[in-house]
Every structure is written in structure tokens, then in C-alpha cells.
Amino acid sequence: MRYRPFGLTGQAVSCLTLSLGARDIGGGPEAGRELIYSALEAGINSYRLETADPVLAEVLGQALKHVDRKLVQVSLTLGAGDGRRGSDRDFSAQGITSAIDKALHASGLGYFDLAILDEPGDHELPQSTLNALKALRATERVRLLGISGDGDVMDTYVSTGAFDVLATPFHVNASWQVRSRLRAARDGDMAIFVYGYFPDSLNTAKKAATVHVQKKGLFGFGGGPKPKDGPLVHAGTFAFLHRTNNWTAEAICLAYALTDPSVSSVMIEASDIERLNALSQVPDRDMPPGLAAQIEMARVAGAKAA
């Protein structure tokens, strides 16, 4: 595992963050703890709770209780409910404060390194909530504040300077708007976490082969003739992701996300230990020669086709 600076905090975080949700405790608390133990053995010291579910928080706290608290970084997602049936989005001051207090009590962690607001809309953050977040920081129940999402409103939140961390989707075919947002966050001294590095549009060979392929126009015309076979088939698409020896498409996409030096950590989901171990090996691998160039050529082709 490799480690990177976590913004201006002076803390080092593993370049992979294990994102934990209800699926990870579906087989019981012990299964969830075993997954976290395996992550620790792989060198992962950064963990994200996808909801404020006290049961999930308790499982993480139990797994980390024998680890020096200063050596691990734990994030809590706020506004997404507590993961239980009927739980609604809640960005009220009372709702956020209650979620943090319950998760802290259940986990026994003492504090959360980071509270991440889950894609709040334009009018979902009242002043009372911002005041509550400041109070939570003042009492050190939360050390840092982050914002997560991919809508246009994220640019506004980044520009306010009120947040320490940006969490946003980022992948090989990310739009220029996302890349611009990353630069703005970096220039604002925000730490950057990314997720969604392997989007559904690339997760099969068939889908990846059709990215950027121009569709036929009216009456079947347009787009020009396509070669049925040969080295130029699917040129300008991401089909090569599924044709690289000794690499899975997901591993390539994860490795690509890690090539951006402004990214502190990439959030991964791994509901079983085998998958966790496979993803944990990616940071120590170098992408094959020429692969980065192929990715850039496919991106350029996409920009022209847009």
C-alpha cells in the first residue's frame, strides 16, 4: 500500500479508502469485522461509513479498537440517513448532530476525522446546519468537513472555501467540468477523495467498445464505414480496457485514478476479502507502457464526438 498527504492536516492516508455500507454487514457483524481486519492487513488506514447506521459504526469501532486512533482516518457520510428502512435525507442541524452523536457512541472512536455531506442541493443547507457543523468542530467530535457529489452545485460549494475535502466521481472518461473542479479544489487547498472510478458505461467489453462510436443517422447513413476486423476496430473507444494482458478493466481504471497526484485517496467497495485483496494490490503496480497514452487518445476522441 502507498500513502499520500491528507490535505494540510499533516496526516498520511492510504491511497485506497474502504467504503463501508449495509452490504458489508449483510452476513453479520463478524463478516464485517473480518473484512476490516483484512483491509488493515493490506495497509488501508482510511475508512468511510456510507451512512450513520449505528450498527455499521459499531462494527468499524470494534475492528479498530486495538489500533492507535491517530493512525486511522474515519469518515462519516451525513445527510444520507442512517441506512435503515424509511430513513430520509436530513441536513437539519438536529438531524446531523444526532447522527454524529449516535455513530460516535456506537463506535467508541471518540471523534470522526471527516464528516462528508452527501450531495446537498442548492437549498438543503440552512444556516442553522452550518452553525451546528461549526459547533461539532469546536467540540472536536468532527475534525474536518467535506462535500460529496457531482452536480453543478458542487462548484459553488468548492468556491465557498467552507469545506476541507471534496469527494467526487472521477474516471478515465471524466468530463472537463469534473477535471476543472478538481483543479479548483486543489488550488483551494482542499484534500480530494474520488469514487466511481469504474463507471457502468465501461464495466463490460461491449459497453466500453461502444463509447464514442458515432451512431448511424437517418435511413442508416452517417458515421462512415467501420472495419469489421483488424487493429483499428473500436479505435477511439475504451475497448482496450478489457483486452490488456494481466489487467482487469477495473484495475486499470483504479490505477488511472491514482495517477492524479492531487487525489489523496480513492474510495473502493469490496464486499468480500478476495476482491479487497485484488484491489489492494493495484497501488503497487505500474500501468503497462503505452496504456496512459491510449486512455488520453480515447478521451480526446470522446471530446471531439461530444
QUIWO-V994027 format. One record per backbone hydrogen bond with DSSP energy under -1.0 kcal/mol. CO is the residue of the C=O (numbers start at 0). NH is the residue of the N-H. If there is no record, write none. Layout:
((CO & NH) (CO & NH))
This chain:
((1 & 14) (3 & 12) (4 & 6) (5 & 8) (10 & 5) (12 & 3) (14 & 265) (16 & 267) (17 & 47) (19 & 49) (20 & 23) (21 & 24) (24 & 27) (27 & 31) (28 & 32) (29 & 33) (30 & 34) (31 & 35) (32 & 36) (33 & 37) (34 & 38) (35 & 39) (36 & 40) (37 & 41) (38 & 43) (39 & 42) (44 & 72) (45 & 17) (46 & 74) (47 & 19) (48 & 76) (52 & 56) (53 & 57) (54 & 58) (55 & 59) (56 & 60) (57 & 61) (58 & 62) (59 & 63) (63 & 66) (67 & 70) (68 & 71) (72 & 46) (73 & 112) (73 & 113) (74 & 48) (75 & 115) (77 & 117) (80 & 51) (83 & 86) (91 & 95) (92 & 96) (93 & 97) (94 & 98) (95 & 99) (96 & 100) (97 & 101) (98 & 102) (99 & 103) (100 & 104) (101 & 105) (102 & 106) (103 & 107) (111 & 142) (112 & 143) (113 & 75) (114 & 145) (115 & 77) (116 & 118) (116 & 147) (120 & 123) (125 & 129) (126 & 130) (127 & 131) (128 & 132) (129 & 133) (130 & 134) (131 & 135) (132 & 136) (133 & 137) (134 & 138) (135 & 140) (135 & 141) (136 & 139) (140 & 111) (143 & 114) (144 & 163) (144 & 164) (145 & 116) (146 & 166) (147 & 118) (150 & 153) (151 & 154) (152 & 156) (153 & 157) (154 & 158) (155 & 159) (163 & 190) (164 & 146) (165 & 192) (166 & 148) (167 & 194) (170 & 173) (174 & 178) (175 & 179) (176 & 180) (177 & 181) (178 & 182) (179 & 183) (180 & 184) (181 & 185) (182 & 186) (183 & 187) (184 & 189) (185 & 188) (190 & 165) (191 & 263) (191 & 264) (192 & 167) (193 & 266) (194 & 169) (198 & 201) (203 & 207) (204 & 208) (206 & 209) (207 & 237) (209 & 212) (216 & 219) (217 & 220) (220 & 216) (229 & 232) (231 & 234) (233 & 236) (237 & 240) (238 & 241) (239 & 242) (243 & 246) (247 & 251) (248 & 252) (249 & 253) (250 & 254) (251 & 255) (252 & 256) (253 & 257) (255 & 258) (259 & 262) (264 & 193) (265 & 16) (267 & 18) (271 & 275) (272 & 276) (273 & 277) (274 & 278) (275 & 279) (278 & 281) (281 & 284) (287 & 290) (289 & 293) (290 & 294) (291 & 295) (292 & 296) (293 & 297) (294 & 298) (295 & 299) (296 & 300) (297 & 301) (298 & 302) (299 & 303) (300 & 304) (301 & 305))
